[in-house]
Amino acid sequence: MMRRSPRLTEAPEPMLHVLVLAEEGGGTRRIPLGPAPFRIGRVAGNDLVLPAPEVSRSHAVLTVMGDGASLADLGSTNGTWLEGERLGGSAALAPGARLAIGPFALQYQRGRQREMERAAELEREMERAFRYVQALLPPPIPEGRVRAEWSFLPSASIGGDAFGYRWLDADRFAVFVLDVAGHGAGSSLLAASVMNMLRAGVESDPAAALAGLNAAFQMEQQGGLFFTIWYGVADLAARRIDFAAAGHHAGYLLSPGAAPEALGIRNPPVGMVPGIAFRTGSAPLPPGARLLLFSDGAFETRAPDGRQLGLGDLLPHLPLAAPPAAGAAERLLQAARSLCRPGPFEDDVSILSLDFA
């Protein structure tokens, strides 16, 4: 009678620990963690140097112990934030925990080798999607009858913001800003598809433009995704701007010596209701007027005390971006940043400023 040899059991893969740093421009940097304490701060000598005035010289330390890890603040001035709450002392880190130190976003990951390889590939996929959208964004227009500038700040998880503008003819200029629901590569790629459709043939009638998008991008054929959009056409000969918004908040027209004028009209988001007739609006376009458009990521944030912010919190800061001051998009971005808790925005932030001669 033959004896069976004992079955050899595979040794489990070792647990790997990684800190993922979201870099400016949409990329990520993966930093392996070892058994030694991992120190984070502003100056050389730390294991991770984060060069920003909001970061203390010795800010925080991350310690790996067996299959777990903990994070401790080192008495920093501006605090270490874990999942949106200021860290008091130290805390254990769950896989996927999101950290904020000054303006920097980090994520702690742990898992077996194959799990970590899949996570890294997902991050590469998201970065490729973001780079594709970024390549479609229009260049600023520094001079001419219409001058355009913008700020685009992706969130740590990459959302579905996109925008564009172009001349239709010698006198009419079209502009849009859109925001696809959700985060990740799927949202970014849908945003890119919409941008490509609008680049191929921009409508002079805002209602017709939204109707065409609605017919092409019904959510049942887009994995349940839909999007909001503000679309306008400025006629510089007629001194008028026609616009339509689908689930999107208003744009704001700022004229010298006048209060901001909301350019908004209610329609459902694109992709939710088949065959809908979109309503439009119209407003005078005085010489020297400035149009401000922004995504909801600029105001749907949380204050340092945890209070949910909204559009009403950002509107009082619009005069900072009024003409003729330069750098309107960046001024409004800094105002939005000043309202919310430290760390990255929770969603993509797009801010456009267009000046009409």
DOVEXLUM-241588 format. One record per residue (C-alpha): residue number from 1; residue in three letters; y, z, x. Coordinates in steps of 0.05 Angstrom, whole numbers, plus 5000, padded with zeros to 4 digits. Each point is the difference from the previous one (the first is absolute). Last residue first. Layout:
N
+-----+------+------+------+------+
! pos ! code !   py !   pz !   px !
+-----+------+------+------+------+
! NUM !  ALA !    Y !    Z !    X !
...
+-----+------+------+------+------+
# end
This chain:
357
+-----+------+------+------+------+
! pos ! code !   py !   pz !   px !
+-----+------+------+------+------+
! 357 !  ALA ! 6863 ! 4501 ! 4722 !
! 356 !  PHE ! 4937 ! 5034 ! 4974 !
! 355 !  ASP ! 4970 ! 5057 ! 5040 !
! 354 !  LEU ! 4925 ! 5015 ! 4995 !
! 353 !  SER ! 4969 ! 5067 ! 5017 !
! 352 !  LEU ! 4924 ! 5009 ! 4995 !
! 351 !  ILE ! 4961 ! 5065 ! 5005 !
! 350 !  SER ! 4923 ! 5002 ! 5002 !
! 349 !  VAL ! 4963 ! 5066 ! 5007 !
! 348 !  ASP ! 4924 ! 5002 ! 5000 !
! 347 !  ASP ! 4972 ! 5063 ! 4967 !
! 346 !  GLU ! 4992 ! 5073 ! 5017 !
! 345 !  PHE ! 5057 ! 4997 ! 5050 !
! 344 !  PRO ! 4983 ! 5025 ! 5070 !
! 343 !  GLY ! 5011 ! 5070 ! 5024 !
! 342 !  PRO ! 5051 ! 5053 ! 4983 !
! 341 !  ARG ! 5016 ! 5017 ! 4927 !
! 340 !  CYS ! 5044 ! 4954 ! 4960 !
! 339 !  LEU ! 5075 ! 4994 ! 4988 !
! 338 !  SER ! 5022 ! 4982 ! 5071 !
! 337 !  ARG ! 4951 ! 4942 ! 5002 !
! 336 !  ALA ! 5032 ! 4968 ! 4939 !
! 335 !  ALA ! 5069 ! 5006 ! 5032 !
! 334 !  GLN ! 4973 ! 4970 ! 5064 !
! 333 !  LEU ! 4972 ! 4941 ! 4962 !
! 332 !  LEU ! 5066 ! 4991 ! 4963 !
! 331 !  ARG ! 5038 ! 4996 ! 5066 !
! 330 !  GLU ! 4947 ! 4953 ! 5029 !
! 329 !  ALA ! 5008 ! 4951 ! 4942 !
! 328 !  ALA ! 5076 ! 5005 ! 5001 !
! 327 !  GLY ! 5008 ! 4986 ! 5074 !
! 326 !  ALA ! 5072 ! 4978 ! 4996 !
! 325 !  ALA ! 5053 ! 5032 ! 4955 !
! 324 !  PRO ! 5039 ! 4950 ! 4957 !
! 323 !  PRO ! 4969 ! 5015 ! 4951 !
! 322 !  ALA ! 4962 ! 5059 ! 4971 !
! 321 !  ALA ! 4938 ! 5028 ! 5036 !
! 320 !  LEU ! 5024 ! 5072 ! 5004 !
! 319 !  PRO ! 5024 ! 4991 ! 4928 !
! 318 !  LEU ! 4926 ! 4996 ! 4980 !
! 317 !  HIS ! 4987 ! 5074 ! 5017 !
! 316 !  PRO ! 5010 ! 5026 ! 4930 !
! 315 !  LEU ! 4945 ! 4952 ! 4978 !
! 314 !  LEU ! 4945 ! 5031 ! 5043 !
! 313 !  ASP ! 4986 ! 5064 ! 4960 !
! 312 !  GLY ! 5003 ! 4964 ! 4934 !
! 311 !  LEU ! 4946 ! 4952 ! 5023 !
! 310 !  GLY ! 4949 ! 5056 ! 5005 !
! 309 !  LEU ! 4980 ! 5060 ! 5041 !
! 308 !  GLN ! 4940 ! 5045 ! 4988 !
! 307 !  ARG ! 5016 ! 5071 ! 5023 !
! 306 !  GLY ! 4957 ! 5024 ! 5058 !
! 305 !  ASP ! 5053 ! 5043 ! 5033 !
! 304 !  PRO ! 5010 ! 4948 ! 5055 !
! 303 !  ALA ! 5015 ! 4948 ! 4945 !
! 302 !  ARG ! 4945 ! 4954 ! 4978 !
! 301 !  THR ! 5002 ! 4924 ! 4995 !
! 300 !  GLU ! 5008 ! 4947 ! 4947 !
! 299 !  PHE ! 5069 ! 4981 ! 5026 !
! 298 !  ALA ! 4994 ! 4947 ! 5055 !
! 297 !  GLY ! 4927 ! 4985 ! 4981 !
! 296 !  ASP ! 5028 ! 4974 ! 4934 !
! 295 !  SER ! 5019 ! 4934 ! 5034 !
! 294 !  PHE ! 5071 ! 4981 ! 5016 !
! 293 !  LEU ! 5053 ! 4949 ! 4981 !
! 292 !  LEU ! 5074 ! 5006 ! 5015 !
! 291 !  LEU ! 5047 ! 4943 ! 4983 !
! 290 !  ARG ! 5068 ! 4999 ! 5033 !
! 289 !  ALA ! 5062 ! 4969 ! 4969 !
! 288 !  GLY ! 5055 ! 4969 ! 5043 !
! 287 !  PRO ! 5017 ! 4947 ! 4949 !
! 286 !  PRO ! 4982 ! 5023 ! 4930 !
! 285 !  LEU ! 4932 ! 4985 ! 4971 !
! 284 !  PRO ! 5003 ! 5007 ! 4924 !
! 283 !  ALA ! 4936 ! 5025 ! 4967 !
! 282 !  SER ! 4939 ! 4971 ! 4966 !
! 281 !  GLY ! 4936 ! 5027 ! 4969 !
! 280 !  THR ! 4930 ! 4974 ! 4986 !
! 279 !  ARG ! 4943 ! 5013 ! 4952 !
! 278 !  PHE ! 4929 ! 4979 ! 5017 !
! 277 !  ALA ! 4959 ! 4965 ! 4947 !
! 276 !  ILE ! 4929 ! 5028 ! 5005 !
! 275 !  GLY ! 4940 ! 4954 ! 5005 !
! 274 !  PRO ! 4951 ! 5051 ! 5028 !
! 273 !  VAL ! 5022 ! 5073 ! 5006 !
! 272 !  MET ! 4983 ! 5040 ! 5063 !
! 271 !  GLY ! 5005 ! 4949 ! 5056 !
! 270 !  VAL ! 5074 ! 5007 ! 5015 !
! 269 !  PRO ! 5028 ! 5067 ! 4981 !
! 268 !  PRO ! 5029 ! 5010 ! 4929 !
! 267 !  ASN ! 5072 ! 4979 ! 4987 !
! 266 !  ARG ! 5063 ! 5043 ! 4995 !
! 265 !  ILE ! 5066 ! 4975 ! 5028 !
! 264 !  GLY ! 5038 ! 5023 ! 5061 !
! 263 !  LEU ! 5062 ! 4982 ! 5039 !
! 262 !  ALA ! 5033 ! 5068 ! 5009 !
! 261 !  GLU ! 5074 ! 4996 ! 5019 !
! 260 !  PRO ! 5024 ! 5044 ! 5057 !
! 259 !  ALA ! 5071 ! 5026 ! 4988 !
! 258 !  ALA ! 5057 ! 4954 ! 5019 !
! 257 !  GLY ! 5052 ! 4998 ! 5056 !
! 256 !  PRO ! 4964 ! 4946 ! 5039 !
! 255 !  SER ! 4940 ! 4975 ! 4960 !
! 254 !  LEU ! 4930 ! 5031 ! 5002 !
! 253 !  LEU ! 4945 ! 4967 ! 4959 !
! 252 !  TYR ! 4938 ! 5043 ! 4992 !
! 251 !  GLY ! 4929 ! 4976 ! 4988 !
! 250 !  ALA ! 4965 ! 5032 ! 4942 !
! 249 !  HIS ! 4931 ! 5031 ! 4997 !
! 248 !  HIS ! 4938 ! 4955 ! 4999 !
! 247 !  GLY ! 4950 ! 4993 ! 4943 !
! 246 !  ALA ! 5016 ! 4926 ! 4998 !
! 245 !  ALA ! 5074 ! 4990 ! 5016 !
! 244 !  ALA ! 5041 ! 4939 ! 4983 !
! 243 !  PHE ! 5065 ! 4974 ! 5030 !
! 242 !  ASP ! 5057 ! 4952 ! 4993 !
! 241 !  ILE ! 5059 ! 5008 ! 5047 !
! 240 !  ARG ! 5068 ! 4968 ! 4986 !
! 239 !  ARG ! 5059 ! 4974 ! 5039 !
! 238 !  ALA ! 4990 ! 4930 ! 4969 !
! 237 !  ALA ! 5004 ! 4966 ! 5068 !
! 236 !  LEU ! 4964 ! 5058 ! 5036 !
! 235 !  ASP ! 4941 ! 4999 ! 4952 !
! 234 !  ALA ! 4957 ! 5060 ! 5019 !
! 233 !  VAL ! 4927 ! 4996 ! 4977 !
! 232 !  GLY ! 4962 ! 5065 ! 4990 !
! 231 !  TYR ! 4929 ! 5027 ! 5000 !
! 230 !  TRP ! 4980 ! 5073 ! 4997 !
! 229 !  ILE ! 4924 ! 5009 ! 5003 !
! 228 !  THR ! 4945 ! 5048 ! 4980 !
! 227 !  PHE ! 4928 ! 4987 ! 5016 !
! 226 !  PHE ! 4930 ! 4999 ! 4973 !
! 225 !  LEU ! 4932 ! 5016 ! 5030 !
! 224 !  GLY ! 4936 ! 5007 ! 4958 !
! 223 !  GLY ! 4958 ! 4960 ! 5049 !
! 222 !  GLN ! 5047 ! 4941 ! 4997 !
! 221 !  GLN ! 4968 ! 4956 ! 4946 !
! 220 !  GLU ! 5004 ! 5054 ! 4946 !
! 219 !  MET ! 5070 ! 5017 ! 5026 !
! 218 !  GLN ! 5029 ! 4933 ! 4978 !
! 217 !  PHE ! 5032 ! 4966 ! 5060 !
! 216 !  ALA ! 5012 ! 4927 ! 4985 !
! 215 !  ALA ! 5026 ! 5005 ! 4929 !
! 214 !  ASN ! 5044 ! 5060 ! 5016 !
! 213 !  LEU ! 5028 ! 4965 ! 5061 !
! 212 !  GLY ! 5020 ! 4939 ! 4959 !
! 211 !  ALA ! 5031 ! 5045 ! 4946 !
! 210 !  LEU ! 5039 ! 5038 ! 5053 !
! 209 !  ALA ! 5030 ! 4936 ! 5028 !
! 208 !  ALA ! 5015 ! 4972 ! 4931 !
! 207 !  ALA ! 5038 ! 5063 ! 4982 !
! 206 !  PRO ! 5039 ! 4998 ! 5065 !
! 205 !  ASP ! 5022 ! 4927 ! 4989 !
! 204 !  SER ! 5016 ! 4966 ! 5066 !
! 203 !  GLU ! 4926 ! 5000 ! 5018 !
! 202 !  VAL ! 4975 ! 5004 ! 5072 !
! 201 !  GLY ! 4945 ! 4952 ! 5017 !
! 200 !  ALA ! 4953 ! 5007 ! 5060 !
! 199 !  ARG ! 5036 ! 5062 ! 5026 !
! 198 !  LEU ! 4988 ! 5035 ! 4934 !
! 197 !  MET ! 4926 ! 4985 ! 5002 !
! 196 !  ASN ! 4996 ! 5023 ! 5073 !
! 195 !  MET ! 5035 ! 5065 ! 4983 !
! 194 !  VAL ! 4952 ! 5013 ! 4943 !
! 193 !  SER ! 4940 ! 4988 ! 5045 !
! 192 !  ALA ! 5030 ! 5046 ! 5053 !
! 191 !  ALA ! 5009 ! 5056 ! 4950 !
! 190 !  LEU ! 4927 ! 4991 ! 4978 !
! 189 !  LEU ! 4980 ! 5007 ! 5074 !
! 188 !  SER ! 5040 ! 5064 ! 5008 !
! 187 !  SER ! 4970 ! 5032 ! 4938 !
! 186 !  GLY ! 4929 ! 4982 ! 5021 !
! 185 !  ALA ! 5011 ! 5024 ! 5072 !
! 184 !  GLY ! 5019 ! 5071 ! 4979 !
! 183 !  HIS ! 5043 ! 5033 ! 4949 !
! 182 !  GLY ! 5008 ! 5000 ! 4924 !
! 181 !  ALA ! 5043 ! 4959 ! 4953 !
! 180 !  VAL ! 5035 ! 4939 ! 5030 !
! 179 !  ASP ! 5075 ! 5007 ! 5012 !
! 178 !  LEU ! 5048 ! 4942 ! 4996 !
! 177 !  VAL ! 5070 ! 4981 ! 5024 !
! 176 !  PHE ! 5031 ! 4934 ! 4982 !
! 175 !  VAL ! 5059 ! 4955 ! 5020 !
! 174 !  ALA ! 5024 ! 4931 ! 4979 !
! 173 !  PHE ! 5065 ! 4967 ! 5024 !
! 172 !  ARG ! 5036 ! 4946 ! 4960 !
! 171 !  ASP ! 5061 ! 4961 ! 5026 !
! 170 !  ALA ! 4976 ! 4946 ! 5048 !
! 169 !  ASP ! 4929 ! 4999 ! 4972 !
! 168 !  LEU ! 4943 ! 5049 ! 4990 !
! 167 !  TRP ! 5020 ! 5042 ! 5061 !
! 166 !  ARG ! 4948 ! 5051 ! 5020 !
! 165 !  TYR ! 4979 ! 5073 ! 4992 !
! 164 !  GLY ! 4939 ! 5044 ! 5012 !
! 163 !  PHE ! 4968 ! 5067 ! 4986 !
! 162 !  ALA ! 4935 ! 5037 ! 5009 !
! 161 !  ASP ! 4972 ! 5070 ! 4987 !
! 160 !  GLY ! 4925 ! 5009 ! 4989 !
! 159 !  GLY ! 4983 ! 5066 ! 5034 !
! 158 !  ILE ! 4979 ! 5019 ! 5070 !
! 157 !  SER ! 4963 ! 5066 ! 5008 !
! 156 !  ALA ! 5050 ! 5031 ! 5049 !
! 155 !  SER ! 5058 ! 4969 ! 4962 !
! 154 !  PRO ! 5033 ! 4936 ! 5022 !
! 153 !  LEU ! 5075 ! 5000 ! 5014 !
! 152 !  PHE ! 5039 ! 4937 ! 4985 !
! 151 !  SER ! 5075 ! 4999 ! 5011 !
! 150 !  TRP ! 5042 ! 4940 ! 4978 !
! 149 !  GLU ! 5059 ! 4955 ! 5015 !
! 148 !  ALA ! 5029 ! 4941 ! 4963 !
! 147 !  ARG ! 5066 ! 4963 ! 5003 !
! 146 !  VAL ! 5015 ! 4948 ! 4946 !
! 145 !  ARG ! 5058 ! 4951 ! 5009 !
! 144 !  GLY ! 4986 ! 5000 ! 5074 !
! 143 !  GLU ! 4983 ! 5051 ! 5054 !
! 142 !  PRO ! 4946 ! 5047 ! 5025 !
! 141 !  ILE ! 4942 ! 4975 ! 4957 !
! 140 !  PRO ! 4940 ! 5045 ! 5014 !
! 139 !  PRO ! 4933 ! 4966 ! 5011 !
! 138 !  PRO ! 4954 ! 4992 ! 4940 !
! 137 !  LEU ! 4936 ! 5041 ! 4993 !
! 136 !  LEU ! 4937 ! 4957 ! 5004 !
! 135 !  ALA ! 4978 ! 5025 ! 5069 !
! 134 !  GLN ! 5004 ! 5072 ! 4974 !
! 133 !  VAL ! 4951 ! 4984 ! 4945 !
! 132 !  TYR ! 4949 ! 4973 ! 5050 !
! 131 !  ARG ! 5012 ! 5058 ! 5047 !
! 130 !  PHE ! 4986 ! 5049 ! 4944 !
! 129 !  ALA ! 4935 ! 4967 ! 4982 !
! 128 !  ARG ! 4978 ! 5000 ! 5073 !
! 127 !  GLU ! 5018 ! 5074 ! 5005 !
! 126 !  MET ! 4959 ! 5016 ! 4939 !
! 125 !  GLU ! 4940 ! 4964 ! 5029 !
! 124 !  ARG ! 5008 ! 5036 ! 5066 !
! 123 !  GLU ! 5002 ! 5067 ! 4964 !
! 122 !  LEU ! 4937 ! 4982 ! 4962 !
! 121 !  GLU ! 4966 ! 4982 ! 5066 !
! 120 !  ALA ! 5018 ! 5068 ! 5028 !
! 119 !  ALA ! 4971 ! 5036 ! 4940 !
! 118 !  ARG ! 4936 ! 4960 ! 5005 !
! 117 !  GLU ! 4994 ! 5018 ! 5074 !
! 116 !  MET ! 5012 ! 5073 ! 4982 !
! 115 !  GLU ! 4943 ! 5000 ! 4950 !
! 114 !  ARG ! 4954 ! 4967 ! 5051 !
! 113 !  GLN ! 5017 ! 5052 ! 5053 !
! 112 !  ARG ! 4991 ! 5061 ! 4955 !
! 111 !  GLY ! 5061 ! 5029 ! 4967 !
! 110 !  ARG ! 5069 ! 5030 ! 5010 !
! 109 !  GLN ! 5070 ! 4977 ! 4983 !
! 108 !  TYR ! 5067 ! 5034 ! 5006 !
! 107 !  GLN ! 5059 ! 4959 ! 4977 !
! 106 !  LEU ! 5069 ! 4995 ! 5031 !
! 105 !  ALA ! 5069 ! 4980 ! 4974 !
! 104 !  PHE ! 5061 ! 5008 ! 5046 !
! 103 !  PRO ! 5072 ! 5011 ! 4976 !
! 102 !  GLY ! 4999 ! 5074 ! 5019 !
! 101 !  ILE ! 4927 ! 5021 ! 5002 !
! 100 !  ALA ! 4962 ! 4979 ! 4939 !
!  99 !  LEU ! 4925 ! 5009 ! 4990 !
!  98 !  ARG ! 4950 ! 4968 ! 4953 !
!  97 !  ALA ! 4930 ! 5029 ! 4995 !
!  96 !  GLY ! 4947 ! 4945 ! 4998 !
!  95 !  PRO ! 4943 ! 5048 ! 5016 !
!  94 !  ALA ! 5021 ! 5071 ! 4983 !
!  93 !  LEU ! 5041 ! 5038 ! 5050 !
!  92 !  ALA ! 4998 ! 5076 ! 5004 !
!  91 !  ALA ! 5067 ! 5034 ! 5000 !
!  90 !  SER ! 5047 ! 5036 ! 5048 !
!  89 !  GLY ! 5064 ! 5040 ! 4995 !
!  88 !  GLY ! 5042 ! 4978 ! 4940 !
!  87 !  LEU ! 4995 ! 4925 ! 4991 !
!  86 !  ARG ! 5053 ! 4967 ! 4958 !
!  85 !  GLU ! 4967 ! 4964 ! 4942 !
!  84 !  GLY ! 4995 ! 4925 ! 4991 !
!  83 !  GLU ! 4927 ! 4994 ! 5018 !
!  82 !  LEU ! 5013 ! 5040 ! 5063 !
!  81 !  TRP ! 5071 ! 5004 ! 5026 !
!  80 !  THR ! 5019 ! 5029 ! 5068 !
!  79 !  GLY ! 5067 ! 5033 ! 5001 !
!  78 !  ASN ! 5072 ! 4981 ! 5015 !
!  77 !  THR ! 5015 ! 5053 ! 5054 !
!  76 !  SER ! 4929 ! 5005 ! 5028 !
!  75 !  GLY ! 4967 ! 5068 ! 5005 !
!  74 !  LEU ! 4937 ! 4973 ! 5031 !
!  73 !  ASP ! 4969 ! 4972 ! 4936 !
!  72 !  ALA ! 4925 ! 5004 ! 4998 !
!  71 !  LEU ! 4947 ! 4949 ! 4980 !
!  70 !  SER ! 4926 ! 5012 ! 4993 !
!  69 !  ALA ! 4938 ! 4959 ! 5013 !
!  68 !  GLY ! 4928 ! 4997 ! 4978 !
!  67 !  ASP ! 4931 ! 4976 ! 5023 !
!  66 !  GLY ! 4999 ! 5043 ! 5062 !
!  65 !  MET ! 5070 ! 5029 ! 5010 !
!  64 !  VAL ! 5055 ! 4950 ! 5010 !
!  63 !  THR ! 5070 ! 5028 ! 5010 !
!  62 !  LEU ! 5066 ! 4966 ! 4980 !
!  61 !  VAL ! 5064 ! 5029 ! 5029 !
!  60 !  ALA ! 5071 ! 4995 ! 4974 !
!  59 !  HIS ! 5073 ! 4991 ! 5021 !
!  58 !  SER ! 5010 ! 5015 ! 5073 !
!  57 !  ARG ! 5067 ! 4965 ! 5017 !
!  56 !  SER ! 5016 ! 4999 ! 4926 !
!  55 !  VAL ! 4999 ! 4935 ! 4960 !
!  54 !  GLU ! 5061 ! 4984 ! 4956 !
!  53 !  PRO ! 5036 ! 4972 ! 5061 !
!  52 !  ALA ! 4947 ! 4945 ! 5006 !
!  51 !  PRO ! 4953 ! 4980 ! 5057 !
!  50 !  LEU ! 4930 ! 5018 ! 4976 !
!  49 !  VAL ! 4960 ! 5016 ! 5063 !
!  48 !  LEU ! 4925 ! 5011 ! 4989 !
!  47 !  ASP ! 4961 ! 5040 ! 5051 !
!  46 !  ASN ! 5063 ! 5039 ! 5016 !
!  45 !  GLY ! 5024 ! 5004 ! 5072 !
!  44 !  ALA ! 5058 ! 4952 ! 4988 !
!  43 !  VAL ! 5047 ! 5020 ! 4944 !
!  42 !  ARG ! 5005 ! 4995 ! 4924 !
!  41 !  GLY ! 4937 ! 5037 ! 4980 !
!  40 !  ILE ! 4926 ! 4998 ! 4982 !
!  39 !  ARG ! 4946 ! 5041 ! 5035 !
!  38 !  PHE ! 4926 ! 4984 ! 4994 !
!  37 !  PRO ! 4957 ! 5062 ! 5015 !
!  36 !  ALA ! 4940 ! 4980 ! 5043 !
!  35 !  PRO ! 4935 ! 4981 ! 4963 !
!  34 !  GLY ! 5018 ! 4926 ! 4996 !
!  33 !  LEU ! 5043 ! 4958 ! 4954 !
!  32 !  PRO ! 5000 ! 4924 ! 5001 !
!  31 !  ILE ! 5069 ! 4969 ! 4986 !
!  30 !  ARG ! 5003 ! 4940 ! 4953 !
!  29 !  ARG ! 5067 ! 4963 ! 4999 !
!  28 !  THR ! 5022 ! 4965 ! 4937 !
!  27 !  GLY ! 5043 ! 4939 ! 4983 !
!  26 !  GLY ! 5050 ! 4991 ! 4944 !
!  25 !  GLY ! 5064 ! 4986 ! 5039 !
!  24 !  GLU ! 5013 ! 5070 ! 5026 !
!  23 !  GLU ! 4934 ! 5033 ! 5017 !
!  22 !  ALA ! 4955 ! 5040 ! 4954 !
!  21 !  LEU ! 4963 ! 5049 ! 5045 !
!  20 !  VAL ! 4926 ! 5011 ! 4987 !
!  19 !  LEU ! 4968 ! 5064 ! 5029 !
!  18 !  VAL ! 4926 ! 4993 ! 5012 !
!  17 !  HIS ! 4940 ! 5047 ! 4999 !
!  16 !  LEU ! 4929 ! 4976 ! 5011 !
!  15 !  MET ! 4938 ! 5038 ! 4977 !
!  14 !  PRO ! 4940 ! 4984 ! 5043 !
!  13 !  GLU ! 4948 ! 4953 ! 4972 !
!  12 !  PRO ! 4940 ! 5037 ! 4972 !
!  11 !  ALA ! 4939 ! 5002 ! 5045 !
!  10 !  GLU ! 4948 ! 4953 ! 4973 !
!   9 !  THR ! 4935 ! 5032 ! 4979 !
!   8 !  LEU ! 4936 ! 4981 ! 5035 !
!   7 !  ARG ! 4941 ! 4997 ! 4955 !
!   6 !  PRO ! 4940 ! 5039 ! 5027 !
!   5 !  SER ! 4942 ! 4957 ! 5024 !
!   4 !  ARG ! 4948 ! 4989 ! 4948 !
!   3 !  ARG ! 4930 ! 5022 ! 5019 !
!   2 !  MET ! 4944 ! 4952 ! 4996 !
!   1 !  MET ! 4933 ! 5022 ! 4971 !
+-----+------+------+------+------+
# end
